């Protein structure tokens, strides 16, 4: 993918949103202690954000359906910036919670509309790669942004971390304003069309795939620290290094899937989900071995994120008549999968089945996703169509 300034601006926004979404997980103890609340109460800051993404996606996309795509992206980043500023200046738990909710309302619209815009900035045969280029910001956030924000939170205070995110929001707004064409909304696009397209069976099926695919990832990732500490029996440094290694795997998976999904979207999804099934099954059997764990986690990172750009491109393709709401709801579906996966992993632990069973649950979820992909492809072939990226 050649240098594309609007895509870089979108990737910068994705980076900031990724840091904002995930860094509070590493600062919960600090925030809880400073605001004198319990860890579970502080954890509501994460749950409230995810809930805000699900609610905000349709509100933002439909409420501003007639706004030019650049203006809507700027509005989304304005909410991101204001929400993080509220968080940075908050002196109570309630104010911080408000800041998180305000921030979350940008998420679905920015990623959803941004993914549609990304496909419009490149030739048709490069659309999945364009989505991957945008999502590269999210993978970079997991590699370096989140650990850096956590470090800042521990050394300078959590408010300084949120202030840094505010600055990222301002820079992204300037970059979008300077590089992004206006991209006026197609006259055919109406709220009724957006809702009608969202109700198509193929679009709903693609959204279900996203929920299942992300559930597989977060069933295991939500509990990776206790898995490594209790089963692999390693210390904090090793756990941190594995998180960075997993983040590197996400980045590689994002890059590879963007390249191969433009050639064969179905094949990319099938290989990624099959690889996830195999890797998590092996991980369940060998997570006590400190030498085997690092390559497994790296390759699992590649396989687990390799489904994200193809699924986003698939939703945009299936909802091509009015893709904005469907694309935004796919981001909400990813967050729903996040919550579902964490709940599934927690249920496995609560039932006393053991931490290796968490990995097996993730493998089973990915296997279900693989079955859904094959069913979807069979359905498309029956209609005389091939499941392709965004053509």
C-alpha positions, 0 to 999 in steps of 0.5 A: 500500500503506497503512502496515503495521507488520509489512511495515515490520519485514519490509522492515527485515530485508530491508534488513539482509540485503541490506547483509550479503550485498553489502557485503563485495564492496566491502570485499574489499581491506580485509579481505584486507589486514587478515587477510593473505589473497589477494583470491580467498581473501577472495572465498570469504566471498561464495561461502560465504555463497551456499552457506550460503543454498542449504543453510540454506533447506531446513534452517531451513524444514523443521527448524522447520516447526511453529514459529509464523511470527513465532518462525521469523522471530525465529530467523532474525534471531537467526542474522543478528545472532549471525553478524554479531557473530561477524564484527565480533569476528573476529580471523582469516579462519577466524572471519570465514568462520564468521560469514558462514556462520552469517549466511547460514543466516537468508537463505532462511528469512527471505525465504522465510517472510517472503514467505509472511507478507507475503501473509497480511498483506494482501487476496488482490488485494494479495499481489504488492504485499506481497511487493514492499513487503518486498523494497523493503528489499533495493532500498534496501540496494543504493541506500544501505546497501551504499555506506554500509557500504563507506564505514564499512569504509574509514574506521572498519574492516570490523569496524565495518561488521559491528557496524552490521549487528548493530545492524540485526539487533537493531532488526529483532528488536524490530520483529518482536516488537512488530508481527508477529502469531504466525501459528501454522502451519496444522495441514495443514502438515507436512514431508511436505506441504512436500516434496510441494508442492516436487516439483510440476511447476508449482513446479519450473518457477517455481523454474527461472524464478527461476534463469534470471531472476536469472542474466540480471541477474548475468551482467552486473552481476557485471562492470559495473565492468570494463565501465564502466572498460574499455569506457565508459572512465570513472573510479571516481566514474562507476562508483559513480554508475552503481551507485547509479543501477542501485540506484534502478532496482531500487527503481522496478522493485520498486515497479512490478512489485508494483503491476502483477503484482497485475493481470497477473502474466504480462504483468509478467514478459513485459514485464520480460524482453522489456525486459531483452533489448532494453536489454542488446542496446542496451547491448552496442552502445553501452557505449562512449558515456558519454551513453547508458550512464546511462539504459540502466543505470537502465532495465535496473535497473527491468526486471531487478528487476521479475521478482523480486516476481512470481516470488516471488508465483508460487512462493507461489501454485503451492505454496499448500498448503504454501508455506514450503519452496518460497518459501525454495527460491525465494530459494536459486534466486535465489542459484543464479542469482547464481552461475550468471550470474557464471560465465556472464559469466566464461566469456564473458570467459575465452573472449576474446569481449569485454565487449560479449558479456557483455551479449549473454549476459545478453540471451540468458539473459533471452530464455530466461526469456521463452520459459519464461514463455510456455511456462508460461502455455501449460501453465496455459491448457491446464489451464484456468487463468490464471497469476495472482499469488497468487489 
